[in-house]
Amino acid sequence: MTGQALKDFYAGLATSQGSGVRHFNTNAIVVPTAEGARGSVYLLQVERRTKGGPAEVTLFGKYEDRLGRTAKGWRFKERKGEADTFRGDTQGKLLPYSRA
């Protein structure tokens, strides 16, 4: 996902996931590249789907990012997400909002 599509996606999260959904990112790695930098983080999504219901892990996986430096600082140029599926799966599953 790049440019305006990335901005639109994150702007929509406030209404689609405003409460009851949390994302946790861990193990951030950023390395320099000729174009800027690339980074990655592991992700975990926890949701409470019903009032008083249990908190459930509903997604886990990894983000891969390309970053670029601008006059306003570092910005995401691209973000790809890959969700883990199950032990032994060699294909993985791309998150629906990921774009190359």
N, C-alpha and C positions, 0 to 999 in steps of 0.2 A: 504494500500500500504506500502510495507516495503523495506528496503535496496536499492538495485540497481534500482528497479522499481521506487522508489521515486526520486532518483537522475536523472534517465533518463527522467521522466516526467517533472521535473523542468528545465532541460537542454533544452528540446524541446519548452518551453514557449517563449523563445527569438525569435524563428522563427514564431511560430503560433500566438503569441499575443504581438509582439514587439512594436506595436504602435496602438493607438486607443482603447486599453483595459486596464482598471485599476481595481485592487482589493483593497478593503478597509477592514481591520480587526479591530474589536473593542471589548471592554469588555473582554480583555484577563484575564483568570483565570488559575493559575498554583498551584497545590497542591502536596505535597510530597506523595510518595507511597513507599512501601518496595523495589520496583524495580527501583525507580528513581523519576519520577513525571508524572502526567497527566495534560493536559491542554485543554482549549477550547477557541474558539473565534467565534464571529459572523462575517459573511463575506457578502460583497456587491460587485458585479461586475458591472461596468459601461462601456459601449462601445459606440463609435462613428462608426457606420457601413459603412457610406458613407461620401465622402468628403463634408464638409459643412453641413452634416446632424446633427440631434439632438443627444445629449448624452442620452443614454437610460439605465435604470437599466435592466440588462439581467439575473441576478442571485442573489439570496440572500439565506442565510442559515447559517450553523454552521460547524466548524471543531472540531473534537475530536482527541486529540493527546496523544501518549505515548512517553515519553522522557527518555533518559538514559544518564548518565554521563560517558564520556570517558576521555582518557588522553589528548584529544584535546578540551575538554569542553562538554557542553550539545549537544546532537544530537537527531533528531527525530528517533524514533524506528518504529513508525506507525502513519499514518494520515488517518482518515476517514472523508469524507465530506457528509453532508446531506443537500440537497436543500429543501427550503420551497416550497410548491406548491400553495395552496390556503387555505383560512380560512375554518376551519372545517375538513380538510383532516387529518385523523388519521394515515395514512400509511407513509406519507413522500415519498421522491424520492431520492434514492442514486445517487450521482454524478457518471458519467460513469467511472471516474478514481479512485474511492474508492475501496479499497481492505482490507479485514480483515487480 
